[in-house]
Amino acid sequence: MLLVSALPIEMAPLLSALNAQPVEKYSKKTGLYRAGHIDLLVTGVGPVMAKRSLLRYLEQHHPDRILNFGTAGILDDHLPVKTIYSISDCYQVETNEHKILITGKNLPIAISASAAHPVINTKEKYQIFQQTGAQLIDMECFTLAHIAAQAGIKMSAIKVTTDNADKETGNIFTQHIKLSAQLLCDAVLHEIKS
């Protein structure tokens, strides 16, 4: 199994909980860790980094499953911050392509969209919500799902809501990231043990 997140801060609690050890640095902020039969990959932010890191990993490894976990902005204003969701579908904003994912156990389900840039404009946020029906927004999930599908690897995703995808995103994200990373860790541990 391969666990994938974009940011080291998203991965940190899980690395500690699993006592994962570094295997290979891909760049200053990206790299591969291992805990027994589980690989953990920090890709870096955005679709370009996600693609580069995952393809590099897949040159030498072929996991039976990929679990992407990380933070997401809220497109649907009815959803609360600091809540974990299993992603059923993921859209790519720029092309409107769509991937279906395997949902996790005992988690509320949401649809996500991935954009090539941070969504912090309210008008853009509502356009994406109307265009795709996605409730959440991130930057890497679709790219990872696309590569996984091409490689014939099953993929699921767990996202935690950290902000409202608006001009306050940076401040709100910073306030919630440590707690959000711990919530992600707990959800991922539950998912891989069940």
C-alpha positions as CSV (number, residue, x, y, z in Angstrom):
1,M,0.0,0.0,0.0
2,L,1.1,3.6,-0.8
3,L,0.0,6.5,1.4
4,V,0.4,9.8,-0.4
5,S,0.1,13.4,0.8
6,A,1.3,16.7,-0.7
7,L,2.8,18.4,2.4
8,P,5.3,17.2,5.0
9,I,3.1,18.7,7.7
10,E,0.1,16.6,6.6
11,M,2.3,13.5,6.7
12,A,4.2,14.2,10.0
13,P,1.8,12.7,12.5
14,L,1.4,9.5,10.4
15,L,5.2,9.1,10.1
16,S,5.5,9.3,13.8
17,A,2.5,7.0,14.5
18,L,3.9,4.3,12.1
19,N,7.5,4.9,13.1
20,A,8.2,5.3,9.4
21,Q,11.8,5.7,8.2
22,P,13.2,7.8,5.3
23,V,14.0,5.7,2.2
24,E,14.8,8.3,-0.4
25,K,14.7,12.1,-0.8
26,Y,13.2,13.2,-4.1
27,S,13.8,16.9,-3.4
28,K,14.1,19.3,-0.4
29,K,10.4,18.8,0.5
30,T,9.5,15.5,-1.1
31,G,10.5,11.9,-0.6
32,L,9.7,8.3,0.3
33,Y,9.3,6.8,3.7
34,R,8.6,3.2,4.8
35,A,6.9,1.5,7.7
36,G,6.9,-2.3,7.2
37,H,4.9,-3.1,4.1
38,I,3.5,0.5,3.9
39,D,5.2,3.2,1.7
40,L,4.5,6.9,2.4
41,L,5.2,9.5,-0.2
42,V,5.3,13.2,0.2
43,T,4.8,14.6,-3.3
44,G,4.9,18.4,-3.0
45,V,2.1,20.8,-3.8
46,G,0.2,20.9,-7.0
47,P,-0.5,18.6,-10.0
48,V,3.0,19.0,-11.5
49,M,4.8,17.9,-8.3
50,A,2.2,15.2,-7.6
51,K,2.8,13.8,-11.1
52,R,6.5,14.0,-10.9
53,S,6.8,12.4,-7.5
54,L,4.3,9.6,-8.1
55,L,5.7,8.7,-11.5
56,R,9.2,8.5,-10.0
57,Y,7.9,6.2,-7.3
58,L,6.1,4.0,-9.8
59,E,9.4,3.5,-11.8
60,Q,10.5,1.1,-9.0
61,H,7.4,0.1,-7.1
62,H,3.9,-1.1,-7.9
63,P,1.6,-0.9,-4.9
64,D,-1.7,-2.8,-4.8
65,R,-3.5,0.4,-3.6
66,I,-2.9,4.1,-3.2
67,L,-4.5,6.1,-0.4
68,N,-4.2,9.9,-1.0
69,F,-4.9,12.0,2.1
70,G,-4.6,15.7,2.7
71,T,-6.3,19.0,3.2
72,A,-9.1,20.5,1.1
73,G,-11.0,23.7,0.8
74,I,-14.7,23.9,1.1
75,L,-16.8,24.7,-2.0
76,D,-20.1,23.8,-0.5
77,D,-20.7,26.4,2.3
78,H,-22.9,23.9,4.2
79,L,-19.9,21.8,5.1
80,P,-17.9,22.4,8.4
81,V,-14.2,23.0,8.8
82,K,-12.1,20.2,10.4
83,T,-14.2,17.3,9.1
84,I,-12.9,14.2,7.4
85,Y,-14.5,13.0,4.1
86,S,-13.9,9.9,1.9
87,I,-13.8,11.0,-1.7
88,S,-16.1,9.2,-4.1
89,D,-15.4,11.2,-7.3
90,C,-12.8,13.7,-8.3
91,Y,-13.0,16.2,-11.1
92,Q,-10.1,18.1,-12.8
93,V,-11.3,21.7,-12.9
94,E,-9.5,22.8,-16.1
95,T,-10.7,19.9,-18.3
96,N,-13.8,18.7,-16.4
97,E,-12.4,15.1,-16.6
98,H,-13.7,12.8,-13.9
99,K,-12.4,9.8,-11.9
100,I,-14.3,7.5,-9.6
101,L,-12.5,6.4,-6.4
102,I,-12.9,3.7,-3.9
103,T,-14.6,5.1,-0.8
104,G,-13.4,4.5,2.7
105,K,-15.2,2.9,5.6
106,N,-17.3,4.7,8.1
107,L,-16.6,8.2,6.8
108,P,-19.0,10.7,5.2
109,I,-18.7,10.8,1.4
110,A,-17.9,13.9,-0.6
111,I,-17.0,14.8,-4.2
112,S,-13.8,16.7,-4.8
113,A,-12.4,18.8,-7.6
114,S,-8.7,19.5,-8.2
115,A,-7.4,22.8,-9.6
116,A,-3.9,23.6,-10.9
117,H,-3.8,26.6,-8.5
118,P,-5.1,27.5,-5.0
119,V,-8.8,28.5,-5.2
120,I,-9.1,31.7,-3.1
121,N,-11.6,33.7,-5.1
122,T,-15.2,33.4,-4.1
123,K,-16.5,33.8,-7.7
124,E,-14.2,31.0,-8.9
125,K,-15.2,28.8,-5.9
126,Y,-18.9,29.0,-6.8
127,Q,-18.2,28.5,-10.5
128,I,-16.4,25.2,-9.7
129,F,-19.1,24.1,-7.4
130,Q,-21.8,24.8,-10.1
131,Q,-19.7,23.2,-12.9
132,T,-18.7,20.0,-11.1
133,G,-21.0,19.6,-8.1
134,A,-17.8,19.0,-6.0
135,Q,-18.1,20.0,-2.4
136,L,-14.3,20.1,-1.8
137,I,-11.3,21.5,-3.7
138,D,-7.6,20.4,-3.6
139,M,-4.7,20.4,-6.1
140,E,-3.4,16.9,-6.3
141,C,-6.2,14.2,-6.0
142,F,-7.2,14.1,-9.7
143,T,-3.6,13.9,-10.9
144,L,-2.9,11.0,-8.6
145,A,-6.2,9.2,-9.5
146,H,-5.4,9.6,-13.2
147,I,-1.9,8.1,-12.9
148,A,-3.3,5.3,-10.6
149,A,-5.9,4.5,-13.2
150,Q,-3.4,4.4,-16.0
151,A,-1.2,2.0,-13.9
152,G,-4.1,-0.2,-13.0
153,I,-3.9,0.6,-9.3
154,K,-6.9,1.0,-7.0
155,M,-7.1,4.4,-5.3
156,S,-9.0,6.0,-2.5
157,A,-8.8,9.5,-0.9
158,I,-9.4,11.0,2.5
159,K,-9.6,14.8,2.8
160,V,-10.0,17.1,5.8
161,T,-11.6,20.5,5.4
162,T,-9.3,23.2,6.5
163,D,-10.6,26.4,4.9
164,N,-13.4,28.0,2.9
165,A,-11.6,28.4,-0.4
166,D,-11.7,32.2,-0.2
167,K,-9.4,35.2,0.6
168,E,-9.1,34.0,4.2
169,T,-7.7,30.6,3.2
170,G,-4.1,31.2,4.2
171,N,-4.9,32.4,7.7
172,I,-7.6,29.7,8.3
173,F,-5.4,26.9,6.9
174,T,-2.5,27.9,9.2
175,Q,-4.8,27.9,12.2
176,H,-6.2,24.5,11.5
177,I,-3.3,22.5,9.9
178,K,-1.8,20.8,13.0
179,L,-5.2,19.6,14.3
180,S,-6.2,18.7,10.7
181,A,-3.0,16.7,10.2
182,Q,-3.8,14.7,13.4
183,L,-7.4,14.1,12.3
184,L,-6.0,12.8,9.0
185,C,-3.6,10.5,10.8
186,D,-6.3,9.0,12.9
187,A,-8.6,8.5,9.9
188,V,-5.8,6.9,7.8
189,L,-4.7,4.6,10.6
190,H,-8.3,3.5,11.0
191,E,-8.6,2.9,7.2
192,I,-5.5,0.8,6.9
193,K,-6.3,-1.3,9.9
194,S,-9.9,-2.1,8.9
